[in-house]
Structures are given as structure tokens and as C-alpha cells.
């Protein structure tokens, strides 16, 4: 007897054998029991999920002579003919090779004849979306008003290509991808019945490679058994199927997170020499970083389908990288995918991408820079000063404390409460949740007065902070935040702070004047902000820029530009 592949040998013969499509099988069983069969059905879904198998079972169930309603006996003459593919009354038509109008005209002529020995004539058209538009139009009238003894069952992997005029005349069932857990359970049952020794981890690899298709999983298992025999090792599965070992993916991701390009290149050289598909490796790497990100969203790892050891390693790497860094890494991989897919030299592109990923920590956004500076300030100010003196307020001189030279107030007594529990400190807390950068500027400003209709504040002595609200858009945004917090129209008044500041406990002859804000009208605002924040100065400009309208030669006389 010739060998029969597992996909055919273990094809479901009753609705109860169909895996992962309960929403379809239960509906069809109930329709048969209550005699509410439609004249046309459309089964849609990805490859290998059971569309044609369910169509055959349905054909057997409605023509079965001995079985119970909805359960074919698989013993009567009608059931055996359908199983063997020799039934005259149940015809399977390949839509890809019988797609023209002539074949559909022939079908229209044949539907007039009564079934030879069964209750219904059933036409199963696989890949129905391959029919031409003329063929669909020729089928419309027959499909809408078929003879009572005819049933149509269509199957397709691309339902969006089927005209809506056809869809509206059918009952549509969407088949789902089969969950990996159910695929593994079914493969375990097959290997047990066939006497094959294989680990569950190997079956998990096959299931993941099948991508929700039971037929693909059974075909891959057949391929593995043909290579290794009845005793299957894990290494043999990865070798015969060309699956990239998950351990290699873990090593690459760890090297990227740690920022080690040398280690990445060594691992990638092993992958290339072994003969793995570079594009497939890139896809596996993207899936891995997706899993790392999912581990933050789902701490219980219900959304990750992998072994417990892999889940633990995923969690460890995710904690090591952090949520924000994983987002940046994954977005970078997604943006570079097209370059890897369509290049003629994928190895070069992938190596450059991995080196870039290892150095992503060197590129910080302005917001991250602010956070790092604030964190550094907190750490320094938390250290007790020498000789029992209070901690310093400035990073630039941690041994000194700034105090007011003249304690008398230049304005009227401060009022910090506007009524209803709305205070300046409360507004700052509200602002920190709305605009972190603006809060960082205002937290060192001084409140002079807070009334029913006005908020009067004085500028900070720091150069960068004092000019922050000179920008009209920032001032208007501050007014909007005040209106939102105080729940009324309130006018913001910004005044200069004229109190002179001096240093206590300074060494004689030393001075530390407050730096002035550096203004560069020809520089972009973000560059000005960074220069002012770090109290920097431009010592030498780029020669082409120094030249201005007179060319570089006149600019060379001025070797140093200070502000």
C-alpha cells in the first residue's frame, strides 16, 4: 500500500475532529439538525485551517444515509464516495484552473439535473476568488435562485477579491488561525499514534513555523520524520527546517541591549556562515523585540506563546533594556525593514543596522537630557555639605550657598493662596504632570502675589530660565494652564527680580557672577536653549558661517568669538 502523508491520513472526517473552528462547526451542526441549510456557503481563512475539510464533512453530513443529523457515519455508500473523491453528486472544482466563463456555463447546465443517488448535488469550488469577473456574473442568477436539490460551497483565502454581489448571496464563515497550543496537542496525538519519539519543544518549533496552519504543521512533521526517523532530536528539527535557533536570537538581542557591536558581528558571522536566510533572521529579530515590549504590557506573559525558560529570559532582557529603549529599538528595526527586504546586499545593510542599534544610547532626546540633569541635581543636593552647612543649590559650585543680600522685600507681602485650596505649590504640582519642561523652569521662580484675577511671579536669576517665557507661545501656554488649574480667567504678570545675590563663605578674591543669557538670534531656538541651559559660549564658529556675506577670507581675522 502506498505511503499516505500525515496531512491526508489525519484529515478530519467529522465535525468533532476539526480543531480550532468551533464557531463554524457548531453552527453547521445546528443548521443541519433544524433543517435550516442555506443554498450557498463561503468559507474564508488562511491556508491549512480546515476550509475544504469542513466543506467535505458538510457534504457528507447532508447526504448521509445512516448517521445522526450533523454526524456523518463514514460507512454508507454516499460517505465513502465523498471520502474517496469519486462521488458523482459531490463535485470539487478548482477555481484556479476552471476560472473562465465556459466552465461556469457548463456548471449552470449541469445543475438542472437531479442527483443520481444522494439527496443533494453539491458543488465545492476551491479558491473561488480566482474566477474571472465574467464567470462571477454568469454565476449570479444561478447562485441566487438555485434548484432545490443544489448546494454551493465556496472556499477562498482572499475573500476581499470576491465581488460583493457574490458575497451577499452566501452565508460567510471566517476560519481562524489555529492556536499553537492546539496544534501542539494535535501533533502530540499524531506522534503517539505513529510511534514517533519527539520532544514538546520540537513540536513547539514546528507549530511556530506553521503560523496557525494545521496542514503546514503536519507537513513539517512529516518532513522531520523523513529526515530523522522515529527518534527526533531538537537539533535535527532546527537543522532540517532551517529554523533560527532561539538561543542565537537571545544572544544577539542581549549584545544589542548591552551595546556591544563586536559581539553582534561575531554572532552574525556565525549566522551567515551557517547559511541562515538573512531576511528571515531580521524578521525573527523583529519578533523578538516585539516580545520584549509585550512583556512590559502583559507582565503575566499570557500574550507570549513560548516555554517558561524563554519567558524568564524575555523578562530579564526587557528589564535590562527598559520600556523606552525597547520602543526605540523596535521602531528603528521597523523603519529599516524595507531597506533589508529590497537591497541586493542584505548582509551589509543588516550589519550597519545592528551597529547602529548598539549605539542608540549615544543619541539622547532633549527631554531625556533634561531628565538626566534633574536626576544629577537631586543626587548632588542630597549629599550633606562639609562643616554641617546646608547643601548647595548649584551644580557648578556645590560648596557654596546662595542667599539674599538684602532681606527686605521690594514688593508687597506675598500671598500664596487664591482661595479654595488653590496654591502656587499646587499649581506647580499640576504643571509637572502637564508640561515637565515648563515645570523645570518655574520651580525656581519666586511668587510675589496671587489674587482672584492675577498671578504675579518674578524671574529666576538663571539666564536660561529667565528668558524662557519671552517666547509668546510659551507665555500663552502658561496662561492656559493657569486657567485650567484655577478654573477662571487669570492674568500672568512676570516681573524682573532685582534682589542682588551674593555668596557666603567664598574665598577672598574669588568671584562667581551669575552668568548672563547667551543670545544668538541666528541660531535655532533649541540650540539657544541648550547653550543657555549649560551656560555655554561659542568660542569659534564654523569658517563658512563666520564669513557671512563677505566670504571666508575676511572672517579668518577673527580667530575667537565670545559672548
N, C-alpha and C positions, 0 to 999 in steps of 0.2 A: 504493500500500500504506500503510495507516495506521501512524502512528508507534508504536513499541513502547518503553516506558520501559526504562531500563537495568536496573532490578531484575528485570524479566521476561526481557529479552533475554539477560542474563548469568546466568540461573538455572542452577545446576549440573544436568547431565544424567546424570552417572555419579558413583560414589563418589569417584573420584580428583579430581573438581572441587570437592568440598566442602572448605571451608577451616576449619581450627581445630578439627575434630571427629574427629581420627584415632582416638581411643579408641572411637568409635561405629562408624565406617565399617569399620575393620579387623575388629571383632567380627562385624558383619553379613556381611561377605565370607566370613570363615571359617565362619560358620554355614551359609551357602548352599553352600559347597564341601563341607562334611562332612555336609550334609543333616540339620542339627540346628536347623531352624527352629521357633520357638515359635509357639503359636496366637494369642498376643496380645502386643503391644509397647506400652510407654508412653514417649513422648519428652517430656521436660520441659526447660524452659530459658527464658531471657528472649526477648524478641521479636527476630525477624530473624536468628537464629543458625543456621537451616537445618533446623528440625524437619520442616516439611511437605515441603521439598525432598527430605530423606532418605527420608521415607515414600513419596514418589512413585518415587524411584530403587529402593527396596526392592521396591515393587510391580512395577516393570518387570523387575527382575533375576530375580525368582522366576517370572515368566510369560514371559520372553523365549524366543523360539523358535530364535534363531541364535547369540546371544552366548555367550561363555565363562561358566562359573559365577561369579556375583558381578559380572559386567561386562555390562550390557545393551547390545545392538547399536544401539539407537535407529533401526533401519531396518525391522524386521519390523512386521507389522500390529499386534500387541499393544503394542509400544513406542510406535508412532506414536499410537495411540488414547489411551494414558495421557498422553503429552506434550500432546496436543491437548485433553484433558479430556473425550473422547467415549466412553471405554471403558464398556461395559455391565458388565463384570466387576470393574472397579475404581471404586468409588463414594466420592466425597468428601462428607462430611456436616458441615455447620456446627453445632457443638454449641450455639451461642448461639441460633440460630433454630429448631432441631429438638430442643428440650430436654425435651419432655413425654413422658408415658408412652405416648401414642398412637403417636408416631413410633417409639419403641423396640419396641412390639408389632408394628408393620408390618415393622421390620427383622428381628425374630425369625421372622416368617412367610417372609420372602424368603430367609433363609439356608438354607432347606431345599432350594432349587432348585440344580441343578448349574450351573457356569459355562457360558456359551454357546460360547466358543471358546478360553478360556485354561485353564490348569491349576488356578488358584485363583480364588475370589471373595474380593476384598479390600475391607474397609470401613475407610476413613480418617476418623476423627472428630476434627475440629479443635476446640480449646478445650473438651475433654471435661468440664472441671470445671464448665461451665455447665449440665449436665444436672441435673434435679431428683432428689431422693432416691428418689422412686417410680420414675423412669426407670432409675436405677442398680440398684435392687432387681430390676426387670424384666429387666435385662441380665445379672444374676449367673449364672443357670443356663446360659444360652447361652454366656456367656464362659468358664465353667469346663469345659464339655463341648461345644465347637462341632463341627459336622460336619468331616470330614477335609479338605474342599475349601474351608474358610473360614479367613481370617486377619483379625485385627483389629489396627489400628494407631491408637493414640490419641496426640494431641498436646495439650499444655497449658502455659501459662505459670505456673500456680499449682497445683502438684501436691499441696500441703497441703490443698486443698479436695476432692480426690478421696477417696472413702471407702477405708478400709484393706481392705475386702473386695474392692474392685476392684484395688487395688494388689497384693494378694497373688496375684492370678491373672494378672499381667502380668510380662514382663521389662522392667525400667525402665532407661532410659538418660538420664543427665543431661547436657544440652548446655551447654558452657561459653561464656562471653563470648569473642568473638574478639579476640585481642591487637591493639593498634593497629598494630604493625609489619606484621602480616599483612594488615590492612585497607589500609594504605598501599600495600603491594606489589600487591594486587589492583586497587586503583584506578589505580595507575600502568599496569598492563597494559591496563585498560579504556580509559584516555585515549589510550594509544599506539595501540590498535586503532581507536579512533574518530577519531583525528587531532586531539585536543584538546591545546593547549599550556597547562600549569598547573604551578606550582612544587611541589616536595615539601613546602614549609612550608604551602602552602594545603591540600594533601591531609592534612597532619597536623592542621590545624584541623578539617577535615571529619571525620576519624577520631575526634578527641577529642569532637566534638559528637555523634557516633553512639553513643558509650558502649558499644562492643562489639557493635553490631548491624550486620551487613553490609548488610542491606536498607535500613536507615536511611542508611548511608553512601552507597549507590548512589542513593537518592532525593535526598539533599542534593546530590550531584554533579550529578544531572540538573537540579536547581533552579538551581545556579550556572551551568551551561552555558546554560540557557534565558535567563538574565539577561545574561551577558557574551559569549556566542558561543564560538568556538573558541579565542580568546585570553583567558585568565583571569588577572586581576591579584589580588595578595594583598589589596589594599584592597577589591576587589569582593566577595571571599569574606566578609570580616567585615561588610560592609555588607548583603549580601543575606540572610545567615543571622542577623544580629543578634548576632554573637559579640562579646563584650567583648574589646577588644584587650589582649593580654598586657602590652604596654608600659604601659598605664594601670594595670594591677594592680601592676606593679613600682613605679610612681611612688607609688601610694597606700601600699603596704607600707613603702617607704623613708621616706615622710613620717611614718608611724606610729612606726617604729623610732627615727627622729631626734627624735620628739616635737614635730612642727610642725603644730598644728591648723589654722593659717591655710592652709598648703599643701594639707592634706587637704580643706578646704572648697572651695578653688579647683578642685581636681581633680574633686571630687564634683559641683560645679556644672556642669562640662563634661559629665559622665556623664548628669546629669539632663536637661540641655538637649538632648543628642543623642537622648534617648528610650530609653536602655537600661532594661531591667526592673530595678528596684531589688533585688528579691528574688533575681534571677539574679546580680546583681553581688555581693550578700552571699555567695551560695553560692560564687562564683568566688574571693572574698577568703578564705573559709574554706579552700578547696582550696589556695590559695597558701601560707597559713601552715602548712598540713599538709605541703606540700612543703618548706618551710623547715626544719621539725622533722625530716622524714625525711632531709634532707641530713646531719644530725648522726648519725643512726642508721646510715646507709649512705653513708660517705664516697666510695665509688666511684660513687655515683648509679645503681646498677643498678635501683633501685626507681622511679626517676623517668623517665617517658616524655616527653622533650622534647628540643629541639635542644641542641647543645653550648654555644652562647652563652647560652641560658636557664639551663643548669646552672651556668655560671660565675657568672651574676648571682645565682642562688639561693644559691650557696656564699658569695658576698661579703656578701649581706644577712644570711645566717644567722650568719656570724662577727661581724658588726657588732652583732647583737642579743644573741646568747648563748643557750644552751640553756634556762636557767631562764626568761628573759623570754619566749621563744617559747612555752613551755608556758603561762605565764600569759595571754599574748595569745590563744592558741588556745582555752583553756578559757573565757575571757571571751566570745569570739565564739560558742562552742557554747552557752553559757548564755543568751545574748541572742537566739539564732536564733528561738525561739518568739515572742518579742515582735515581731520583724520580720515573721514569716510571718502573724500573725493581727491585726496592727494595721490601722486604717483610714488611718493616716498614716505609711507606712513611711519616707518621707524624713526626717521629724523624728526617728524612733527611730534611724535609721542615722547621722544627723549627730551625735546625742548619744553614740552608741556610739563613733564614730570620735574624738570629742573626749576621751572617757574613756580610750580606748586610748592616745592621745598623752600622757596624764598618768599612766600607770600607774607610771612611775618614782618619782613623788612618794609612793607608798604602799609602804613597806617593812615586811616582817615583822620580828618581834623577832629571829629568827635572823639575818636579813640585817643588822640593826642591830649585833648583836654582832660579826659578821664585819668590818664596816666599821670599828668601833672597834679591833679587834685589828690590822687592817691599818694603821691610823693609828699605833698604838703602835709597831709594827715599824718604820715609816718614820721616826718621830721618834727612837727609840732607836738607830737605825743611823747617825745624824748625829753625828760626833765633837764632844765638848763643847769649849768655849773653854779656853785655857791648858793644854791637854793633860790635862784632868781627865776621868774616866770619864763615859760618857753617863748621862743621868738615867733614873730608873725611873718617873717620874710625868709625865703629860701636863700637869698643872696647873702644874708648875714645872720646866721642863726644865733649868734652870741649877743645880739643887741635887741632892745625892745623900744618900739616907737611909742611916745607919749605926747600928749598935748602940751605945748609950751605955755599956753595961756588957758587956764581952766574956765575963764569967763565965757559965756555964750554970746555969740554975735547976733543971735536972733531970739525970739520969744521962747518960752518954755515949751519943750516938745510935748506933743500929745500923740500917744501910740495906739489909742483905742478909738475907733469910729462908731462905737455902739453896736449892740447885737453880737458881741464877741468877735468882731472883725478887727483884727490887729495887724500890724505890719509884719510881725513874725508869722502870723497865719497866712498872710498873702505870699510871703517868701516860700513857705511850705507848699502852698498851692502852685506857685510858679515853678518849683523844682520838678513837679510832675508834668507840667505842660511844656516847658522850654528850659532844658538843662543849661544851655549856653547862656541864656539871659539871666538865669538864677545865679550862675557863677559870677556874672558881672555885678549884680545888685546886692549880693550877700555882704559885701564890704562897704556899701554906700550907707550914708547916715540919714535917718529920718528927722526932719525938722517939725513937720506938722501934718496931722491927719484929721480932717474935718469932714462934714457932711458932703461937701462938694469938691474938695481939693485934696491932693496928696502932694506934699512938698518934701523933696529929697535933695540932698547935696551930693555932688560928685565925689567919687573916690579919688585919692591923691595919685593912684597909679595911672600912668599915661594911657595904657591900653583901655582900662576900664572907664576912664573919664570921658573918652571920646566915643564910647560905644553907642550912645543914643543921639549922636549928631546925625546919624542916618535917619531920614524921615520915616522910612518903612519900619525900622525897629521901634521908633518912638510911638508910631500909630499902633503897632502890635502890643506894646506895653499898655497903652490906653485901653485896648480891647480886653486884655487880661484883667485890668483893674475893674472894668465894667462888669466882667463875668464874675469876679470874686465878690465885689462889694454890692452887686445887684442894683446899681444905679449909675447914672452919668457922673463921672468924676474926672476932674481936670488934674493932669500930672504937671507939676512945676518942678523944673530941675534948676538948681542954683549952684554956683561955684562955692567950694569950701575954702574959706580964707584963713582957716586956722593954720598957723605955721607949726610944723612938726620938727622936733629935734630928737637926737639920740641921747639916751642915758648911758653912762659907763663907757664912753668912747675914749680911745687913747688920744692923747694930745697931738694936735697937728693933723689928725685924720678927719676927713670929711666924707660924707656919703649923701650927696644931694639927691633928691627924688628925680629920677630920670624923666625927661620930657617925652611926650608922644612924638614918635617919628612920623612925619607926613610925607608921603610920596604920591603926589597926585597922578603920576603917570603909571603907577603900579596897580594891578587889580586889587579890589578890596580884601580878598582872602590873604594875599601876600602881605598887605599892610597890617592886617590883624595879627598874623604870626610874628612879624617883625616887632610890633608893639608889645605883644604878649611876653616875648622873651627879652624885651628891652634891647633889641639888636640894632646894629647900624651897618650901612653899606660902606665898606671900605674901598672897594674898587668895582666899577661897573664893567660890563662886557664891552670891549672896544668898539664893536659896531654900534652899540647903543649910545656910548659916550660921544660918538662922532656927531650925532644929531644931523642937522641939515647941511653941515659944512664938511662932512667926510671924516674919516678916521684920523687923518694927519693932524688936524687942529686939536683933536681930543687927546692925543698922546702926550701933550704937555702937562696935563693934569693927571698925575700918577695915582692920586688918592683922593677919594671923595668921601667926606664925612658929613654926618648930620647930627 
